[in-house]
Amino acid sequence: MSDYHINVFYSQEDGGYRVEIRDDGVGFTPPQLLSSAPGHLGLSSMRERAEMAGGWCKVHSLPGGGTTVEFWVPPGQASAEEVGRDDQSDESSNIASLRALA
C-alpha cells in the first residue's frame, strides 16, 4: 500500500477565507468532476455550496497527478446553534460556513 499525503492551507484573503486541500493521490479525469457517485454528494456539492455562500470552488486533478481542491467563502452569518456557542464572532461564523461545505 502506498502512502499518500494531504496538505491543507487556510488563509484570510480578499475579505473572506480561502482553503486549499492538496493530495498526491491517484487523481482522476475532469469528467468525473461533474458528477457524484450514487449516495455521495461529492465535489459538485462542494462547488454548489461555496457558490451559494457567495464564494467559489475550483478543482484541479489529472490521473496520476493528485488533486487540489480550493475554495473561498466570504464571512458568514451562522446561527448560534450551528456553531454551538451563544456569542457570535466573525471567526465562529466562518467556521460554521466551512463546516457546511464539508
Secondary structure as GFF3:
##gff-version 3
##sequence-region A 1 102
A	DSSP	beta_strand	6	13	.	.	.	ID=ss1
A	DSSP	beta_strand	16	23	.	.	.	ID=ss2
A	DSSP	three_ten_helix	30	33	.	.	.	ID=ss3
A	DSSP	alpha_helix	42	52	.	.	.	ID=ss4
A	DSSP	beta_strand	56	61	.	.	.	ID=ss5
A	DSSP	beta_strand	67	73	.	.	.	ID=ss6
A	DSSP	alpha_helix	80	83	.	.	.	ID=ss7
A	DSSP	alpha_helix	90	101	.	.	.	ID=ss8
###
